[in-house]
Amino acid sequence: VAGEEDLEETLLKCEKLREKTKSSFMKAVYERLIKYLQIVIPEIKKRQFSSELSLQEGVNVIDLIGMRKETQSIIIASTMEYVMENLEKTVVIIPEAWEHIPQGRLTPAKYIAESYVRKGAAIGNYLFFDTQDLAGIEKTLLRQCDNWILGRQKEAHEVERTLKELLGIKISPKLIQTLPLGHFYAVLGDSMVKTYVQPAWLSSED
């Protein structure tokens, strides 16, 4: 994550540029950036961040609970950028992807994600999106997704979007709306299967 000194310097520059510019468009751009930094900088001051990503074999989790989504987006972007530059065969999962890589709005995470999906696969780095709202995610990134794990949906438009991803296989919308807990339709490459995702802590007998 960029240091607070770097961000504070950026904030001061934006404030100066806002006062100097005669373009109403650029003034609006600077004002949005200033508001963004005014949210992020105080949060960064409260916490101590690492300058490198130390990962163990298996699943690693960064706890973003309690942070504003603007700060979360910067941390997610920094994580993806570090993985791109330093690691191979690594999967990054973006939770609530509709917030961090939204359709029609630029965020730090969205900017880096576009580079990640174009360059990562060559060295085994992949990006997973976790979301309840497919419509809210940037479509340029969704078009890069070859594997889909689609779960229960109740809202009619989301059910329709789910059905369109099933490779033309016809099933009743009711089957999407009544999927039991842990059951999904997995579209993997050119095939589709109904599957159950068993939590690591749950025994096969249970």
C-alpha positions, 0 to 999 in steps of 0.5 A: 500500500502506498505510504500515507506521506505519498498519499498526503503529497498527492492530496496537496497536489490535487488541491493545488491543481484544482485551484489552478485549472480552468476546466470544469471537467478537470476541476470535477476530476480533482474534487472526486480524487480529493474526496477519495483521498480524504477518506483513505488517508485517515484510515491508513494512518490508523493501521500498520501495513506491510511493504511485502506480501508474505504467503504460506502454502494454501489459503491466505486471507487479508482481513479487511473488515471494518475498513471503508470500501475505498481503502479496501480497494487500494489494498486489493489493488496493491495485492494484485500488483504485488502478485503480478510483479513477484509471484507465480501460480497464485490465485487472488480472490476478490470478495464482493467484486461488484463493489471493487470492479464495478461496471462504469466506474473506475476504482484502484482495484479495477484498474489493476485487475484489467492488467492482471487478467490479461497477463497473469495466466501466462505464469499461472496467476488467476483472478477469482470474482466472488459476487451476488450481482453479475450485472454490477461487474465490469463486463470486460473482465467477465468476458475473460472468465472461462469457469463459472460456479453459479449458485442459488438466485431468487431475483428474476433478472439474476436467474435469467443471467445465470441461465444464459451462462449454462452453455445453452443447456435448458433447465427450469428457472425454479432449479436455480431458485431452489438450489440447496445450500452448497450446491452449484452449477459449475460451467468449466470450460466447455462442460457444465455439471451440477456439483456440491462444494464440501467445506474442508471442516465438514465430514463426508458422513455429515 
